[in-house]
Amino acid sequence: MLLKVVLVILFIYLIVLILLNVKTELETTFNFSQDIEHFNATLAQLLKPRYPGSFGHEQVIVYLMDELKKLGFGVISDKFYLEAHFTNVMGIWNEKAKEMLVLSCHYDSQSPREGENETYLGATDGAVPCAIILNVVKTLGPYLRSSLRSQTDLGILLIFFDGYKPLPQYHIDLNRFMGSQRFIDVQPVNLKRMVLLIHFNYIGAANQTYMSCFEYTNYLHDKIADIEQDLQESGELQGSHILFQKLQIPYYGLPGDFYPFYENDVPVLNIAPEHFSEFHNTPEDNVDKLHWPTILNMVKIMQRFVHGILDNTVLEWDDTYDTDHDD
């Protein structure tokens, strides 16, 4: 009789342990929710002429800083002058963390040349990438405030570069990447703390694909492709072609604010399509040209990828990194 009682108690104890374990797993499994309303509101604030010196430029700077504060990020602004007034805007989470995951894009738009009356909104060229970054961290907010806030080894740095587009008085090759080069020069956050820089640009057009262009981060690109496939199979993506291809193309020095970081041995993932859209650098790059399934799918994919990095389930390399510029 005593043996039966002991066995019953042990059985109940095991059941309780199992239930507690299940409860813990459920509590630590992040619920990936979407906030399309936030994305649309963010994009609306960005879709305006925002070249240096314009009223829209100043409006976007103020908006980015206010939005970062609302999301709980520490805000850094770096104003500088190079033939025009520029401002890099940064948001940082876990400022004292040993390492930083960096998400970056440029926010400025193309300046009209002298005598032009055309309006450049740069929907895919700056606006959508900025909105994606802000929406991803907004929807990951519960995770950031709970799990990541308690970490001391990893934080997030968001960089919104100014000065990507050339000033109208210069040839296109003479003054580009001014914001990213400025960051390299002053390093408001030390480059050695950057475990990975994910740079976004030219996102939102239909029928574009994304491939890896750096050998060292190729396995990360493949992980993004795996995430997309999983979401596709589970029916969570909208109707669209496959965005991320498990293919690597040689890097030919195509333009991007990531390049000064690449030159300084920061691991880079460049989230940009293989080819420019047919309306690249034209006034037609506006909201009417956006392909919403591509954009919304990109948000869902990057949500999970960024969460995976922050949750220490993605990165595999050690602290020693040496860029091979021949890849």
N, C-alpha and C positions, 0 to 999 in steps of 0.2 A: 504493500500500500504506500509506504513511504517513498519507494522507488518511483511509483507512478506520479506522485505529487511532485517529486524533484524533476521528473521528465517534463511534466506539464509546465512547471515554472521555467525550465530551460527553453521550452518551445515558445512560451509567451515572450521570454526575453529576446530570443532570436527574431521573432516577428516585430517586436518594438524596434530593434536595431535596424532591421530592413526598412521599416516605415520611416524611421528617422533619416536614414541614408537617402531614401527616395525624396523626402521632404527637402533635404539639403540640396540635392541635385536640382530639384525644381526651383528652389530659391536662387541658385547660382546660374541657372540657364536664362540668358538674357532674351527678353521679348523684343524682337525687331519690329517695331511699329513704324508706320510711315506718317509723314506730316506734309501732305501736298499743299495744304493751305499756306504753310510757312514757306515752302519752296517758291510758290507763286508770288507771295508778298515780297520775298527777298529779291527775286528776279525783277519785279516791277521797280524796285528801288535802284536797280543797277542799269536798267535799260534806258540810258540817256547818254547824250554826248558827254564824255568824261575825260577829255584830254586836258593836259596841264594848262592852267590858266582859265579854264572854263568854269562857269557857275556849277555845272553838273559834276565836275571834278571835285570841288570842295564839298558838295552835297554827299557824294559817295564816300569820301573820307570820313565825314561825320557819321554817316550811316554805319559804316563798317565798325567804327570804334564803339558806337552805341550798341550795336548788335552783339559784339563780342562781350561787352560788359553784361548785357542781359543774359547771355549764355553762361556767365560765370568765369570767363577768362580774364586774366590780367592783360592789360592793354599796353602796348609799346608803340609809339609813333616816332619815326625818324624822318625829319624834314631836312632836305638838302637842296642845293641850288647848282645846276649845271646848264646854263643858258635858259633855264626855266625853273620854277619851283616844283619840287617833287616831294612826295611823302610815301614812305613804306609804312604799312599798317600791319601790326603783328598782335596775335593773341597767344597767351601761354597758359598752360594748365600744369600744375605741379612744377612751379618755377625752379625749385631747388633739386629736382630729380637729376640723377646722374646722367641719364640719356634722354634724348628727345626723338620722337617720331615727328617728322615735318610734313605738313600738307601745304602746298603752295600753288599760286596762280598769279597772273597779273590782272589788275582791275582797270587800267587806263584804256581808253579807246583811241582810235586813229584821229589825228588832227586833220581838219580840212586844209588843203593847200591854198595859197593866196589866190583869191578870185573865185574859189569854189563855194557853192551854196549848199552842197550836199551834206546830209547828216549821216554820220557813221555811229551806229549803235553797238556794233561788235557783239551781237547776241552769243554766237559760239566762241567768239574771240575775246574772252575775258568774263562776260556777264554770267553765262551758264556755269563755267567752272567755279567762279566765286560762290554762286548759289548752291552748287553741289557740296562744296566744302562746308559751308555754313549749315546746310540742311543735314549733312551726315553727323556733324558734331552735336547738332540740336537733338536729333533723334537718338543719339547715343548718350544723351544727358544723364539719364538715370544710372547708367553704368559708370560714367565719369564721376558722378557725385558720390557713388557708393564704393565700388571696387577700386577705381583708379585713384581716388582721392587719398586712399590710405597707403598707396605705394610710394616708395622713395627712390626707386630705381628707374622709373620711366614716366615721362610726361609727353604732352603734345605741344607743338609749336605750329601755329598757323601763320603763314606769311602771304600778304597781299601786296605784290610788287607794283610799284609805279615805274614809269619810264621804260616800259617794254617797247612801245611804239615810238618810231623816230619822230623828232620834231620836224615840221614841214620845211624848215630852211636848210635841212641837211639831207644828204643822200642816205638812203635806207641803211647802208652798212656802216655809217660813221657814228651813229649814237644809238645803239640798241643795248638792251639789258642793263640800263643805267641803275635801275632799282636793285637788281640782283647783284650787280658788281659792287654797288654801294654796301650791300649787306656783307659781302666778302671783305671789303675794306675795313669796316668798323666792327663787324661781328658782335652785334648786341647779344647774340647767343653764340658761344664758341662752337666752331664747326666740329670739333672733336667730340662733342656731345651728341651729334646727329647720327643716330643708328640707321636712318633711312629718310630720304626725301622723295615724296610722291608729288610729282608736278602735273597739273591738269591744264590742258589748253585745247582749243578748237573742238569742243564737245557739243553735240546737239544736232548735227546734220544727219540726214538719212543715209543709209547704205555705206557707212564707213566701218572699217575694221581697225583693231588695235593689236599691234605686234610688239614683241620685245626687241629692244635695240642694244641692250647691254648684257654681256655674258654673265656678269657677276650677279645680276638680279633677275636673270632669266627664270630661275625656279620660282620666284615670287610672281612673275607674270603668269606662269603656268598654274599657280595656286589660284589666281584670280579667275583664270579660265575654268578651273575645276568648280569654283564657287558658282560661276554663271551656269555651268552644266547642271549642278545640283538644283539650283533655283528653277531652271528650265524644266527639269524632270518632275519637280514637285508642283509645277503649275503656278509658280509665284511671279513669273515674268510676263510682261505684256507682249503682244505679237510683234516680233522683230527678228531680224537675222541675228546670228551669233556675233557678238561684238569682239570678244577676246579670242584670238587665234593662237594656238600653240606653235607659233612660228617665230623665228628670230631673223631680223633683217640687220644688215651692217649699219652702223651709225656713220652717217656722212656729214656730221656737223650741222644738221638741220637746226634752225633757230629755236631758242627756248631759254627761259630764265633759269632753267636747271643747269645750263652749261657751265657757268662759273663755279658751281658746286661740284660738278663732275670733274672739272679741271683741278679742284682742290681735294680730290679723293673722298668725297661724300658719296655713299651708295645712292644711286638714283633710279627711280622708276618713272618713266615718262609716259603719262596717260594722255596720249594724243594720237589721232588717227594716222594711218599710213600716208594718206594724201590729203591735201587741202580740199575744201569744198569748192564747188564751181562759183560760189558767191563770196569767196574769201577776199577780204579787204575791199569790199564794195558796200554801198548803202543797202544792198539787198540782204545783208547779214542782220536780219531783224527777226522779230518773234514769229512772223508768218512763215519763215523758213525752218523753224524748229520742228524736229521729229520727236514727239513726246514719248513714244515707247522707248526710244533710245535713251532719253534723259532719265526717265523713271527707272528703267532697268539699271542704268549706271549707278544711280543712287543706292538701289538695293544691293548691288554687287559690292560697291565700295563700303557700304555700311558694315557688311560682314567681314570684309577684308581688314578694314581698320580695326574693328573689334578683335579680330584674330591676332593682330600684331600686339595690341594693348594687353590682351589676355595671355600673351606669351605662348601662343600656339602656332606661330607662323615662322618667325625668324630662326635661322639655323646657324649663321656664321658666328665667329668669335669676335673679340674686340679688335683684332688686328685686321685692317682693311687696306689694301693697296690697289688702286685702280689700274687696270691694264688698258691704256689708251689706244691700244692697237685693235681692240675688239670691234 
